[in-house]
Amino acid sequence: MTHPTSTTGSTTGSTTAPARGLRDFYENPAVPVASGTARSLRQARMLAAALAGTTGRTVLDIGCGDGTAAATAAPLLPGHRIVGVDWSQDALVRARARLPYVVRGELTDGGLPIRSGAADAVLFSEVVEHLVDPDAALDELRRVLRPGGHLMLSTPNLAAWYNRGLLLAGVQPVFSEVSLRGIHGRPGSEVVGHLRLYTARALREFVAASGFEVVRLAGAPFHGVPRPLRPLDRLACARPSLASILLLHARRT
């Protein structure tokens, strides 16, 4: 998962040592900052299609983490400038090895160090589920995008095909977390700090209410699905409402 660029809170703890808050949790090098290659590549292809026939555009990868998503997109976006943005110093150190441009910035506490309307597109890869205030975050994304600019947002799907079965069995859904100190009541072992989860319908409505026109919603597989179930996970992508990961393309109205 990528590092969020804006989180605050008093919850403490991590997988390895107690922390003073969510900022300390995300600065912990043991917390994963990259998500699956399949998701990154599908999202990059959506962005490349949106920018087809153009050149010299500015793409911001906000919450870039270690730069994996932007580096995956770069070969599909020749002639465009990709800038990684994150507040985590640890993430930016790693991102500099993959990206020519990185900037430290936050979605809150004064906003991003980017002028209004400067971006033609924004990658927002698996960040929104980590945020205390996602409404303010989308307001800031809308500010830095030019009118008609593209938002490429990805986030885990609360209603993924296996989560529906888990809930029926009384099991905590995958991607949801009740603690920063460990996994309780659900499959998996990694604590990544998810605070909010979306269904396909909820994500569409939320983004539209934030001043964007939803262009397309697609699905992507999740790298953490057990190998025997991965063919099913790929098939579920044909119906985004069942997919593991939601990929949303929207434009600033």
KEDO-582230 format. One line per 5 residues: number of its first residue (from 1); their letters; for each residue x, y, z of C-alpha. Coordinates in Angstrom, 1 decimal. Layout:
N
NUM> a> X:Y:Z; ...;
# end
This chain:
253
1> mthpt> 0.0:0.0:0.0; 1.1:3.5:-0.6; 1.7:6.0:2.2; -1.1:8.4:2.8; -0.3:12.1:2.5;
6> sttgs> -2.7:13.2:5.2; -3.6:11.3:8.4; -4.0:12.4:12.0; -5.3:10.7:15.0; -4.6:9.5:18.5;
11> ttgst> -4.7:5.7:17.9; -1.4:4.1:18.8; 0.5:1.0:18.0; 2.1:-0.8:15.0; 3.2:-4.3:14.0;
16> tapar> 6.6:-3.9:15.6; 6.6:-1.3:18.3; 4.2:1.2:20.0; 3.8:4.5:18.2; 2.6:7.9:19.2;
21> glrdf> 0.0:8.1:16.4; -0.8:7.3:12.8; 2.1:9.4:11.5; 4.6:7.2:13.5; 2.8:4.1:12.2;
26> yenpa> 3.2:5.1:8.5; 6.8:6.2:9.1; 7.6:2.7:10.3; 9.7:1.0:7.6; 8.0:-2.3:8.4;
31> vpvas> 4.6:-1.0:7.2; 4.1:-1.9:3.5; 4.1:1.1:1.1; 3.7:-0.6:-2.3; 0.7:-2.4:-3.7;
36> gtars> 0.4:-5.1:-6.3; 1.9:-4.8:-9.8; -1.3:-5.9:-11.5; -3.3:-3.1:-9.9; -0.6:-0.5:-10.8;
41> lrqar> -0.4:-1.6:-14.4; -4.1:-1.6:-14.9; -4.4:1.9:-13.4; -1.5:3.1:-15.6; -3.2:1.8:-18.7;
46> mlaaa> -6.3:3.7:-17.8; -4.3:6.9:-17.3; -2.4:6.4:-20.6; -5.7:6.0:-22.4; -7.0:9.2:-20.8;
51> lagtt> -3.9:11.2:-21.9; -3.7:9.6:-25.3; -2.8:12.1:-28.1; -1.3:14.6:-25.7; 2.2:15.4:-24.5;
56> grtvl> 4.0:17.4:-21.9; 1.3:16.8:-19.2; 2.0:17.0:-15.5; 0.9:13.9:-13.5; 1.1:13.9:-9.7;
61> digcg> 1.3:10.6:-7.9; -0.1:11.8:-4.5; 0.7:9.4:-1.7; 3.5:7.9:-4.0; 4.9:5.7:-1.3;
66> dgtaa> 8.1:4.1:-2.6; 7.3:5.3:-6.2; 6.3:1.8:-7.5; 3.0:2.9:-9.0; 4.5:6.0:-10.8;
71> ataap> 7.5:4.0:-12.0; 5.1:1.4:-13.5; 3.1:4.1:-15.2; 6.2:6.0:-16.6; 6.9:3.7:-19.6;
76> llpgh> 3.2:4.1:-20.7; 3.4:7.9:-20.4; 6.3:9.0:-22.6; 6.6:12.8:-22.9; 4.7:13.4:-19.7;
81> rivgv> 6.2:14.6:-16.4; 5.5:12.5:-13.3; 6.0:13.9:-9.9; 5.8:11.8:-6.7; 4.3:13.5:-3.6;
86> dwsqd> 4.3:12.1:-0.1; 4.7:13.4:3.4; 6.7:10.4:4.6; 10.4:11.1:4.6; 11.1:7.3:4.6;
91> alvra> 8.9:6.8:1.5; 10.4:9.7:-0.3; 13.9:8.3:0.2; 12.8:5.1:-1.6; 10.8:7.0:-4.2;
96> rarlp> 13.9:9.0:-5.3; 15.5:5.8:-6.5; 12.6:5.3:-9.0; 11.4:8.8:-9.9; 13.2:11.9:-11.2;
101> yvvrg> 10.9:14.3:-9.3; 9.6:13.9:-5.8; 8.1:16.5:-3.5; 7.2:16.5:0.2; 3.6:17.6:0.8;
106> eltdg> 0.5:17.0:2.8; -3.2:17.1:1.8; -4.0:18.9:5.1; -2.2:21.4:7.3; -2.1:24.1:4.6;
111> glpir> -2.4:21.8:1.6; 0.0:20.6:-1.1; 2.9:22.9:-2.2; 1.4:23.0:-5.7; -0.5:25.8:-7.3;
116> sgaad> -4.1:25.5:-8.2; -4.8:23.9:-11.6; -1.2:22.9:-12.1; -1.9:19.2:-12.6; -3.3:17.5:-15.7;
121> avlfs> -3.8:14.2:-13.9; -3.5:12.8:-10.4; -2.7:9.2:-9.4; -4.3:8.5:-6.0; -3.4:4.9:-5.4;
126> evveh> -4.7:3.2:-2.3; -4.5:6.3:-0.2; -8.1:7.2:0.5; -8.7:4.2:2.7; -6.1:5.5:5.1;
131> lvdpd> -7.5:9.0:5.6; -9.2:10.5:8.6; -10.8:13.3:6.4; -11.2:12.0:2.8; -13.6:14.9:2.0;
136> aalde> -10.8:17.5:2.6; -8.4:15.3:0.6; -10.6:15.3:-2.5; -11.2:19.0:-2.2; -7.4:19.4:-2.3;
141> lrrvl> -7.1:17.1:-5.3; -9.7:19.1:-7.1; -7.9:22.3:-6.4; -4.6:21.1:-7.9; -6.2:19.6:-11.0;
146> rpggh> -7.0:21.8:-13.9; -10.7:21.9:-15.1; -11.2:18.6:-17.0; -8.1:17.1:-15.3; -8.1:13.4:-14.6;
151> lmlst> -8.3:11.7:-11.2; -7.2:8.0:-11.1; -8.1:6.6:-7.7; -7.7:3.1:-6.5; -8.9:1.5:-3.2;
156> pnlaa> -9.7:-1.9:-1.8; -13.3:-3.1:-2.3; -15.2:-3.8:0.9; -17.7:-5.8:-1.2; -15.1:-8.0:-2.9;
161> wynrg> -16.4:-11.4:-3.8; -14.7:-13.2:-0.9; -15.7:-10.5:1.6; -19.3:-11.2:0.9; -18.8:-14.9:1.9;
166> lllag> -16.7:-14.0:4.9; -19.4:-11.6:6.3; -22.1:-14.3:5.8; -19.8:-16.6:7.9; -19.4:-13.9:10.6;
171> vqpvf> -15.7:-13.3:9.7; -14.2:-9.8:9.6; -13.8:-8.7:5.9; -10.3:-8.6:4.3; -8.9:-5.1:4.1;
176> sevsl> -10.7:-4.0:7.3; -8.7:-3.5:10.5; -9.8:-3.1:14.1; -6.3:-2.5:15.5; -2.9:-1.1:14.5;
181> rgihg> -1.2:-3.7:16.6; -2.4:-6.9:15.0; -4.9:-8.7:12.8; -8.1:-9.8:14.6; -11.0:-11.9:13.3;
186> rpgse> -10.0:-12.0:9.6; -7.5:-13.7:7.2; -4.2:-12.1:6.6; -1.2:-11.0:8.7; -0.2:-7.5:7.6;
191> vvghl> -1.4:-4.4:9.4; -1.5:-1.4:7.0; -3.7:1.1:8.8; -7.0:1.1:6.8; -9.5:3.5:8.3;
196> rlyta> -12.2:3.6:5.6; -13.5:1.1:3.1; -15.7:1.6:0.0; -18.1:-0.4:-2.1; -18.3:0.4:-5.8;
201> ralre> -21.5:2.4:-5.3; -20.2:4.3:-2.3; -17.0:5.2:-4.1; -18.9:6.5:-7.1; -21.2:8.6:-5.0;
206> fvaas> -18.4:10.0:-2.8; -16.3:11.1:-5.7; -19.2:12.6:-7.6; -20.3:14.5:-4.5; -16.7:16.0:-4.3;
211> gfevv> -17.0:17.8:-7.6; -15.9:15.1:-10.1; -17.6:13.4:-13.0; -17.1:9.6:-12.8; -15.9:8.4:-16.3;
216> rlaga> -15.2:4.7:-15.6; -15.1:2.2:-12.8; -13.0:-1.0:-13.3; -11.7:-3.8:-11.2; -8.2:-5.1:-10.4;
221> pfhgv> -6.9:-8.3:-8.6; -5.3:-8.3:-5.2; -1.8:-9.7:-4.9; -2.6:-11.1:-1.4; -5.2:-13.6:-2.6;
226> prplr> -4.0:-17.2:-2.1; -2.6:-18.6:-5.3; -5.3:-21.3:-5.9; -8.0:-18.5:-5.8; -6.2:-16.1:-8.1;
231> pldrl> -8.0:-17.2:-11.3; -11.3:-16.5:-9.6; -10.0:-13.1:-8.5; -9.1:-12.2:-12.0; -12.5:-13.3:-13.3;
236> acarp> -14.2:-11.1:-10.7; -12.5:-8.0:-12.3; -15.0:-8.2:-15.1; -17.6:-7.0:-12.5; -16.0:-4.1:-10.6;
241> slasi> -18.6:-4.4:-7.8; -17.1:-7.9:-7.0; -13.4:-7.1:-7.7; -10.8:-7.0:-5.0; -9.6:-3.5:-6.0;
246> lllha> -11.7:-0.6:-7.4; -10.1:1.5:-10.1; -12.0:4.8:-10.7; -11.3:7.3:-13.4; -13.0:10.7:-12.9;
251> rrt> -12.6:14.2:-14.3; -12.7:17.5:-12.5; -16.0:19.2:-13.5;
# end
